[in-house]
Amino acid sequence: MMDEVWSRGWSEAHKAALRARDDLAQAGQPMPTLWDEVRMLVRDLIRPAVKNERSETCCDAQGCQSAA
């Protein structure tokens, strides 16, 4: 029973991936591959995105409700 559920889920996911590939091909955009995803993941692990740090002075007692 579990194999049937898994197989059905995999089949639906495979059909959705093929539809997405066809949609991107019709739009003229290249389909990202697993290798592209791995390269982006490694790039992000080596050089993480810079987060914008909020300054502590942005919320003063008179202008900010959460400081009250």
Gaussian input, Z-matrix of N, CA and C with variables (Angstrom, degrees):
# hf/3-21g

backbone

0 1
 N
 C     1     B1
 C     2     B2     1     A1
 N     3     B3     2     A2     1     D1
 C     4     B4     3     A3     2     D2
 C     5     B5     4     A4     3     D3
 N     6     B6     5     A5     4     D4
 C     7     B7     6     A6     5     D5
 C     8     B8     7     A7     6     D6
 N     9     B9     8     A8     7     D7
 C    10    B10     9     A9     8     D8
 C    11    B11    10    A10     9     D9
 N    12    B12    11    A11    10    D10
 C    13    B13    12    A12    11    D11
 C    14    B14    13    A13    12    D12
 N    15    B15    14    A14    13    D13
 C    16    B16    15    A15    14    D14
 C    17    B17    16    A16    15    D15
 N    18    B18    17    A17    16    D16
 C    19    B19    18    A18    17    D17
 C    20    B20    19    A19    18    D18
 N    21    B21    20    A20    19    D19
 C    22    B22    21    A21    20    D20
 C    23    B23    22    A22    21    D21
 N    24    B24    23    A23    22    D22
 C    25    B25    24    A24    23    D23
 C    26    B26    25    A25    24    D24
 N    27    B27    26    A26    25    D25
 C    28    B28    27    A27    26    D26
 C    29    B29    28    A28    27    D27
 N    30    B30    29    A29    28    D28
 C    31    B31    30    A30    29    D29
 C    32    B32    31    A31    30    D30
 N    33    B33    32    A32    31    D31
 C    34    B34    33    A33    32    D32
 C    35    B35    34    A34    33    D33
 N    36    B36    35    A35    34    D34
 C    37    B37    36    A36    35    D35
 C    38    B38    37    A37    36    D36
 N    39    B39    38    A38    37    D37
 C    40    B40    39    A39    38    D38
 C    41    B41    40    A40    39    D39
 N    42    B42    41    A41    40    D40
 C    43    B43    42    A42    41    D41
 C    44    B44    43    A43    42    D42
 N    45    B45    44    A44    43    D43
 C    46    B46    45    A45    44    D44
 C    47    B47    46    A46    45    D45
 N    48    B48    47    A47    46    D46
 C    49    B49    48    A48    47    D47
 C    50    B50    49    A49    48    D48
 N    51    B51    50    A50    49    D49
 C    52    B52    51    A51    50    D50
 C    53    B53    52    A52    51    D51
 N    54    B54    53    A53    52    D52
 C    55    B55    54    A54    53    D53
 C    56    B56    55    A55    54    D54
 N    57    B57    56    A56    55    D55
 C    58    B58    57    A57    56    D56
 C    59    B59    58    A58    57    D57
 N    60    B60    59    A59    58    D58
 C    61    B61    60    A60    59    D59
 C    62    B62    61    A61    60    D60
 N    63    B63    62    A62    61    D61
 C    64    B64    63    A63    62    D62
 C    65    B65    64    A64    63    D63
 N    66    B66    65    A65    64    D64
 C    67    B67    66    A66    65    D65
 C    68    B68    67    A67    66    D66
 N    69    B69    68    A68    67    D67
 C    70    B70    69    A69    68    D68
 C    71    B71    70    A70    69    D69
 N    72    B72    71    A71    70    D70
 C    73    B73    72    A72    71    D71
 C    74    B74    73    A73    72    D72
 N    75    B75    74    A74    73    D73
 C    76    B76    75    A75    74    D74
 C    77    B77    76    A76    75    D75
 N    78    B78    77    A77    76    D76
 C    79    B79    78    A78    77    D77
 C    80    B80    79    A79    78    D78
 N    81    B81    80    A80    79    D79
 C    82    B82    81    A81    80    D80
 C    83    B83    82    A82    81    D81
 N    84    B84    83    A83    82    D82
 C    85    B85    84    A84    83    D83
 C    86    B86    85    A85    84    D84
 N    87    B87    86    A86    85    D85
 C    88    B88    87    A87    86    D86
 C    89    B89    88    A88    87    D87
 N    90    B90    89    A89    88    D88
 C    91    B91    90    A90    89    D89
 C    92    B92    91    A91    90    D90
 N    93    B93    92    A92    91    D91
 C    94    B94    93    A93    92    D92
 C    95    B95    94    A94    93    D93
 N    96    B96    95    A95    94    D94
 C    97    B97    96    A96    95    D95
 C    98    B98    97    A97    96    D96
 N    99    B99    98    A98    97    D97
 C   100   B100    99    A99    98    D98
 C   101   B101   100   A100    99    D99
 N   102   B102   101   A101   100   D100
 C   103   B103   102   A102   101   D101
 C   104   B104   103   A103   102   D102
 N   105   B105   104   A104   103   D103
 C   106   B106   105   A105   104   D104
 C   107   B107   106   A106   105   D105
 N   108   B108   107   A107   106   D106
 C   109   B109   108   A108   107   D107
 C   110   B110   109   A109   108   D108
 N   111   B111   110   A110   109   D109
 C   112   B112   111   A111   110   D110
 C   113   B113   112   A112   111   D111
 N   114   B114   113   A113   112   D112
 C   115   B115   114   A114   113   D113
 C   116   B116   115   A115   114   D114
 N   117   B117   116   A116   115   D115
 C   118   B118   117   A117   116   D116
 C   119   B119   118   A118   117   D117
 N   120   B120   119   A119   118   D118
 C   121   B121   120   A120   119   D119
 C   122   B122   121   A121   120   D120
 N   123   B123   122   A122   121   D121
 C   124   B124   123   A123   122   D122
 C   125   B125   124   A124   123   D123
 N   126   B126   125   A125   124   D124
 C   127   B127   126   A126   125   D125
 C   128   B128   127   A127   126   D126
 N   129   B129   128   A128   127   D127
 C   130   B130   129   A129   128   D128
 C   131   B131   130   A130   129   D129
 N   132   B132   131   A131   130   D130
 C   133   B133   132   A132   131   D131
 C   134   B134   133   A133   132   D132
 N   135   B135   134   A134   133   D133
 C   136   B136   135   A135   134   D134
 C   137   B137   136   A136   135   D135
 N   138   B138   137   A137   136   D136
 C   139   B139   138   A138   137   D137
 C   140   B140   139   A139   138   D138
 N   141   B141   140   A140   139   D139
 C   142   B142   141   A141   140   D140
 C   143   B143   142   A142   141   D141
 N   144   B144   143   A143   142   D142
 C   145   B145   144   A144   143   D143
 C   146   B146   145   A145   144   D144
 N   147   B147   146   A146   145   D145
 C   148   B148   147   A147   146   D146
 C   149   B149   148   A148   147   D147
 N   150   B150   149   A149   148   D148
 C   151   B151   150   A150   149   D149
 C   152   B152   151   A151   150   D150
 N   153   B153   152   A152   151   D151
 C   154   B154   153   A153   152   D152
 C   155   B155   154   A154   153   D153
 N   156   B156   155   A155   154   D154
 C   157   B157   156   A156   155   D155
 C   158   B158   157   A157   156   D156
 N   159   B159   158   A158   157   D157
 C   160   B160   159   A159   158   D158
 C   161   B161   160   A160   159   D159
 N   162   B162   161   A161   160   D160
 C   163   B163   162   A162   161   D161
 C   164   B164   163   A163   162   D162
 N   165   B165   164   A164   163   D163
 C   166   B166   165   A165   164   D164
 C   167   B167   166   A166   165   D165
 N   168   B168   167   A167   166   D166
 C   169   B169   168   A168   167   D167
 C   170   B170   169   A169   168   D168
 N   171   B171   170   A170   169   D169
 C   172   B172   171   A171   170   D170
 C   173   B173   172   A172   171   D171
 N   174   B174   173   A173   172   D172
 C   175   B175   174   A174   173   D173
 C   176   B176   175   A175   174   D174
 N   177   B177   176   A176   175   D175
 C   178   B178   177   A177   176   D176
 C   179   B179   178   A178   177   D177
 N   180   B180   179   A179   178   D178
 C   181   B181   180   A180   179   D179
 C   182   B182   181   A181   180   D180
 N   183   B183   182   A182   181   D181
 C   184   B184   183   A183   182   D182
 C   185   B185   184   A184   183   D183
 N   186   B186   185   A185   184   D184
 C   187   B187   186   A186   185   D185
 C   188   B188   187   A187   186   D186
 N   189   B189   188   A188   187   D187
 C   190   B190   189   A189   188   D188
 C   191   B191   190   A190   189   D189
 N   192   B192   191   A191   190   D190
 C   193   B193   192   A192   191   D191
 C   194   B194   193   A193   192   D192
 N   195   B195   194   A194   193   D193
 C   196   B196   195   A195   194   D194
 C   197   B197   196   A196   195   D195
 N   198   B198   197   A197   196   D196
 C   199   B199   198   A198   197   D197
 C   200   B200   199   A199   198   D198
 N   201   B201   200   A200   199   D199
 C   202   B202   201   A201   200   D200
 C   203   B203   202   A202   201   D201

   B1=1.4547
   B2=1.5303
   B3=1.3220
   B4=1.4578
   B5=1.5298
   B6=1.3314
   B7=1.4596
   B8=1.5236
   B9=1.3222
   B10=1.4625
   B11=1.5241
   B12=1.3219
   B13=1.4710
   B14=1.5238
   B15=1.3353
   B16=1.4635
   B17=1.5199
   B18=1.3337
   B19=1.4625
   B20=1.5139
   B21=1.3137
   B22=1.4615
   B23=1.5272
   B24=1.3265
   B25=1.4631
   B26=1.5093
   B27=1.3502
   B28=1.4569
   B29=1.5155
   B30=1.3177
   B31=1.4652
   B32=1.5248
   B33=1.3244
   B34=1.4632
   B35=1.5294
   B36=1.3301
   B37=1.4678
   B38=1.5244
   B39=1.3270
   B40=1.4545
   B41=1.5285
   B42=1.3220
   B43=1.4692
   B44=1.5286
   B45=1.3356
   B46=1.4619
   B47=1.5268
   B48=1.3383
   B49=1.4593
   B50=1.5218
   B51=1.3201
   B52=1.4666
   B53=1.5264
   B54=1.3366
   B55=1.4701
   B56=1.5232
   B57=1.3382
   B58=1.4627
   B59=1.5313
   B60=1.3351
   B61=1.4675
   B62=1.5210
   B63=1.3347
   B64=1.4663
   B65=1.5264
   B66=1.3424
   B67=1.4657
   B68=1.5261
   B69=1.3419
   B70=1.4649
   B71=1.5207
   B72=1.3227
   B73=1.4602
   B74=1.5239
   B75=1.3185
   B76=1.4563
   B77=1.5192
   B78=1.3386
   B79=1.4602
   B80=1.5242
   B81=1.3377
   B82=1.4505
   B83=1.5096
   B84=1.3148
   B85=1.4602
   B86=1.5239
   B87=1.3202
   B88=1.4620
   B89=1.5321
   B90=1.2996
   B91=1.4618
   B92=1.5181
   B93=1.3420
   B94=1.4645
   B95=1.5320
   B96=1.3075
   B97=1.4484
   B98=1.5180
   B99=1.3116
   B100=1.4587
   B101=1.5196
   B102=1.3352
   B103=1.4567
   B104=1.5256
   B105=1.3299
   B106=1.4642
   B107=1.5312
   B108=1.3240
   B109=1.4640
   B110=1.5300
   B111=1.3268
   B112=1.4667
   B113=1.5260
   B114=1.3354
   B115=1.4646
   B116=1.5247
   B117=1.3359
   B118=1.4703
   B119=1.5240
   B120=1.3421
   B121=1.4586
   B122=1.5190
   B123=1.3242
   B124=1.4618
   B125=1.5168
   B126=1.3362
   B127=1.4672
   B128=1.5256
   B129=1.3313
   B130=1.4576
   B131=1.5171
   B132=1.3278
   B133=1.4623
   B134=1.5193
   B135=1.3342
   B136=1.4612
   B137=1.5197
   B138=1.3178
   B139=1.4552
   B140=1.5250
   B141=1.3422
   B142=1.4650
   B143=1.5263
   B144=1.3221
   B145=1.4662
   B146=1.5282
   B147=1.3084
   B148=1.4602
   B149=1.5187
   B150=1.3160
   B151=1.4634
   B152=1.5164
   B153=1.3110
   B154=1.4614
   B155=1.5229
   B156=1.3031
   B157=1.4573
   B158=1.5246
   B159=1.3130
   B160=1.4680
   B161=1.5078
   B162=1.2878
   B163=1.4581
   B164=1.5235
   B165=1.3049
   B166=1.4659
   B167=1.5295
   B168=1.3103
   B169=1.4574
   B170=1.5244
   B171=1.3369
   B172=1.4557
   B173=1.5257
   B174=1.2902
   B175=1.4565
   B176=1.5241
   B177=1.3208
   B178=1.4606
   B179=1.5204
   B180=1.2982
   B181=1.4578
   B182=1.5321
   B183=1.3163
   B184=1.4675
   B185=1.5166
   B186=1.3304
   B187=1.4624
   B188=1.5190
   B189=1.3105
   B190=1.4539
   B191=1.5234
   B192=1.3052
   B193=1.4695
   B194=1.5281
   B195=1.3327
   B196=1.4657
   B197=1.5233
   B198=1.3151
   B199=1.4592
   B200=1.5189
   B201=1.3091
   B202=1.4677
   B203=1.4997
   A1=110.52
   A2=116.96
   A3=119.71
   A4=110.43
   A5=117.28
   A6=120.20
   A7=111.10
   A8=116.29
   A9=120.37
   A10=110.77
   A11=116.51
   A12=121.05
   A13=109.82
   A14=116.05
   A15=119.56
   A16=110.51
   A17=116.86
   A18=120.60
   A19=111.66
   A20=116.87
   A21=120.50
   A22=110.50
   A23=116.86
   A24=120.35
   A25=111.81
   A26=116.66
   A27=120.22
   A28=110.37
   A29=116.81
   A30=120.92
   A31=110.68
   A32=117.30
   A33=120.79
   A34=110.89
   A35=116.60
   A36=120.24
   A37=110.59
   A38=116.55
   A39=120.87
   A40=110.86
   A41=116.60
   A42=120.57
   A43=110.39
   A44=117.03
   A45=120.74
   A46=110.65
   A47=117.51
   A48=120.81
   A49=110.99
   A50=116.85
   A51=119.98
   A52=111.22
   A53=116.95
   A54=120.12
   A55=110.42
   A56=116.98
   A57=120.66
   A58=110.46
   A59=116.63
   A60=120.43
   A61=110.36
   A62=117.08
   A63=120.88
   A64=111.39
   A65=116.69
   A66=120.45
   A67=111.07
   A68=116.71
   A69=119.77
   A70=111.08
   A71=117.14
   A72=120.00
   A73=110.48
   A74=117.60
   A75=120.56
   A76=111.41
   A77=116.76
   A78=120.67
   A79=111.67
   A80=117.26
   A81=120.43
   A82=114.12
   A83=117.95
   A84=121.91
   A85=109.19
   A86=117.52
   A87=119.19
   A88=111.02
   A89=115.97
   A90=121.93
   A91=108.99
   A92=118.13
   A93=118.78
   A94=109.71
   A95=115.38
   A96=120.34
   A97=109.75
   A98=116.24
   A99=120.65
   A100=110.16
   A101=116.77
   A102=120.43
   A103=110.96
   A104=117.93
   A105=121.09
   A106=110.70
   A107=116.12
   A108=120.16
   A109=111.11
   A110=116.48
   A111=120.26
   A112=110.09
   A113=117.31
   A114=119.66
   A115=111.40
   A116=117.67
   A117=120.17
   A118=110.92
   A119=117.11
   A120=120.50
   A121=110.76
   A122=117.68
   A123=120.97
   A124=110.07
   A125=116.90
   A126=120.15
   A127=110.66
   A128=116.77
   A129=120.30
   A130=112.04
   A131=117.44
   A132=119.69
   A133=111.20
   A134=116.51
   A135=120.01
   A136=110.51
   A137=116.45
   A138=122.17
   A139=108.52
   A140=118.21
   A141=119.96
   A142=111.76
   A143=114.79
   A144=120.58
   A145=109.43
   A146=115.22
   A147=120.72
   A148=108.35
   A149=115.57
   A150=120.35
   A151=108.91
   A152=115.38
   A153=119.90
   A154=108.17
   A155=115.46
   A156=120.68
   A157=109.32
   A158=115.25
   A159=118.97
   A160=109.01
   A161=115.46
   A162=118.69
   A163=109.56
   A164=115.38
   A165=120.80
   A166=111.63
   A167=118.65
   A168=121.59
   A169=112.25
   A170=118.27
   A171=119.24
   A172=111.70
   A173=117.60
   A174=120.64
   A175=109.71
   A176=116.12
   A177=118.80
   A178=109.96
   A179=117.58
   A180=122.74
   A181=112.25
   A182=118.86
   A183=120.34
   A184=112.61
   A185=118.39
   A186=120.33
   A187=114.51
   A188=118.15
   A189=120.02
   A190=109.92
   A191=116.72
   A192=120.07
   A193=111.91
   A194=117.35
   A195=118.88
   A196=112.52
   A197=117.97
   A198=120.58
   A199=112.04
   A200=116.05
   A201=119.20
   A202=112.61
   D1=-43.59
   D2=-179.15
   D3=-66.17
   D4=-36.35
   D5=178.10
   D6=-63.70
   D7=-36.46
   D8=179.18
   D9=-66.17
   D10=-42.85
   D11=179.01
   D12=-64.66
   D13=-44.53
   D14=179.72
   D15=-63.72
   D16=-44.00
   D17=-179.31
   D18=-62.95
   D19=-39.97
   D20=178.25
   D21=-65.46
   D22=-42.63
   D23=178.56
   D24=-64.37
   D25=-41.76
   D26=178.93
   D27=-64.66
   D28=-40.84
   D29=-179.50
   D30=-62.64
   D31=-43.06
   D32=178.91
   D33=-65.57
   D34=-41.11
   D35=179.05
   D36=-65.31
   D37=-38.29
   D38=178.93
   D39=-65.49
   D40=-42.51
   D41=178.20
   D42=-63.37
   D43=-41.19
   D44=179.19
   D45=-64.52
   D46=-39.20
   D47=178.75
   D48=-65.77
   D49=-39.77
   D50=178.02
   D51=-66.08
   D52=-39.12
   D53=176.75
   D54=-64.00
   D55=-42.37
   D56=179.41
   D57=-63.75
   D58=-39.60
   D59=178.52
   D60=-63.45
   D61=-42.80
   D62=178.99
   D63=-65.46
   D64=-41.26
   D65=179.19
   D66=-62.36
   D67=-43.56
   D68=179.02
   D69=-67.25
   D70=-37.22
   D71=179.47
   D72=-65.60
   D73=-39.34
   D74=178.69
   D75=-68.29
   D76=-30.93
   D77=178.82
   D78=-81.57
   D79=-6.27
   D80=179.08
   D81=82.43
   D82=15.36
   D83=179.41
   D84=-103.38
   D85=140.71
   D86=179.22
   D87=-72.80
   D88=145.23
   D89=178.58
   D90=-79.68
   D91=124.78
   D92=177.76
   D93=-65.27
   D94=141.32
   D95=179.67
   D96=-103.20
   D97=170.84
   D98=177.03
   D99=-61.48
   D100=-37.61
   D101=178.35
   D102=-61.70
   D103=-40.62
   D104=177.24
   D105=-62.27
   D106=-41.11
   D107=179.22
   D108=-64.34
   D109=-41.51
   D110=179.44
   D111=-65.65
   D112=-41.94
   D113=178.23
   D114=-61.52
   D115=-42.43
   D116=179.15
   D117=-65.20
   D118=-38.66
   D119=178.79
   D120=-64.64
   D121=-45.11
   D122=178.97
   D123=-64.00
   D124=-41.38
   D125=178.25
   D126=-59.39
   D127=-43.03
   D128=-179.37
   D129=-70.45
   D130=-31.17
   D131=177.46
   D132=-71.99
   D133=-37.21
   D134=179.99
   D135=-73.76
   D136=-44.30
   D137=-175.71
   D138=-128.31
   D139=83.32
   D140=-177.02
   D141=-62.63
   D142=154.07
   D143=179.38
   D144=-64.90
   D145=144.18
   D146=179.58
   D147=-79.90
   D148=126.02
   D149=178.78
   D150=-92.86
   D151=140.77
   D152=176.82
   D153=-78.74
   D154=116.67
   D155=179.52
   D156=-83.04
   D157=130.85
   D158=176.63
   D159=-77.83
   D160=137.66
   D161=178.21
   D162=-81.15
   D163=149.67
   D164=-179.04
   D165=-73.98
   D166=-17.91
   D167=-177.26
   D168=-83.99
   D169=-2.85
   D170=-176.61
   D171=-74.69
   D172=-13.36
   D173=-176.23
   D174=-125.35
   D175=94.03
   D176=177.98
   D177=-95.85
   D178=165.95
   D179=-173.43
   D180=-66.35
   D181=-27.48
   D182=-176.65
   D183=-89.24
   D184=-29.96
   D185=-173.98
   D186=-103.03
   D187=-3.63
   D188=-174.12
   D189=-126.22
   D190=127.88
   D191=-178.45
   D192=-70.91
   D193=-33.04
   D194=-177.13
   D195=-71.15
   D196=-16.70
   D197=178.62
   D198=-80.83
   D199=-13.49
   D200=-176.06
   D201=-78.09

